[in-house]
Amino acid sequence: HGTSVGGVAAGVGFNTVGIAGAAPAATLAGLRLIDGPMTDQLEADALKFQNQQIDIYNNSWGPIDGFDWMKAPGFLTTETLTNGTTDGRGGLGSLYVWAGGNGGTDQDDVNYDGYANSRHTIAVGAIDHNGVRSDYSEPGAALMVVAPSNGAPGAGITTTDLIGSGNVSNDYTDSFGGTSSATPLVSGVLALVLEANPTLTYRDVNHILVNSAAMTDASNSGWSQNGAGHDINHEYGFGRIDAAAAVTAAESWINVGEEIHSFSGVVTVNSSIPDNSTTGLVSTFNVTDDIKLEYVEAVVNITHAGRGDLKITLTSPDGTDSVLADVRTNDPGSDYTNWIFTSTRHWDESSQGDWTLTVQDLTTGQTGTLDDWELKLYGTNPATAPPPNAARNTAGSRPDG
């Protein structure tokens, strides 16, 4: 698995041998992590290993899809991700690129995975060679971009394989796939982006992805525009990664201003969620601070014996909806306890105005309460934010290949 992932990202090029990765001149470092029992310490150690030499940490792994519902990283790993994005890479921030997950056919979602759902990671989904979401690729409000992988019948990704064994016997495979393959493609493109402009912070890189991604599957009904004019879709994030557009943007990028934030504090509700009701329970908080938004978090506490009955939606003052959780019949779990839901969908919107959290119980039977929630907004002071650095790429609805 790791050999195939490495080939997609940075298989050696320009040598007439085998394949070439997205960044054929990049250097790889292999960190053995998921070949045995996992611990918080092991994960943290891997994600900060040589973080002044390693620029990009590709993570084609995560909680078991459709099984490890609502699994979050431990304290040490959370601390490592937080510190890495500020202290890594000479203070510019390490890039943690994370597979969005392959549980799409099991009602799984990026927002139920505390790793890909983190504002310190870049969540990646998968599309097939027709530019359509691979059915296994998980949707979610935390999704940043998608990249080509397998999905359509008979089509897979050609990459390196174990020498002498593995998926096939000739040291290469043409059947790799999953978000495990889409993710290193994004990592490879980001290596090209950093080659074009090594001064980019991890936040700059996120802005470049938002502004350079290309719409794909344009007829999909999930596309809309947020209040800042960005095309968004729960299935595709901001769209398909576009290497040429991202590198071009990086070459002339003006670094964004210092990150600022605004927290609501705990909004106490302690109200029953109407059972089997599309109206649901609505809680509103007014934000007076003006921030040009990047990531948005909603920390939610709900007491409910069947959390899979619930749909949770966060709506911004601009009217942009982030579906944080949807109904799922195969989640046996109860309650949301300080669960951090993350959304990229409000990027570049203004924070000012009324934010609403709507909780709908769409299944008859079990009932519960919205105990409290907290809104956390991150971004830049509009007075210091530079104008958009890159034109939005909506030229096509098909991947380049």
Summary of the structure (lengths in Angstrom):
residues: 401
radius of gyration: 20.4
end to end distance: 21.9
largest distance: 65.5
contacts: 1421
relative contact order: 0.14
helix: 20%
strand: 29%
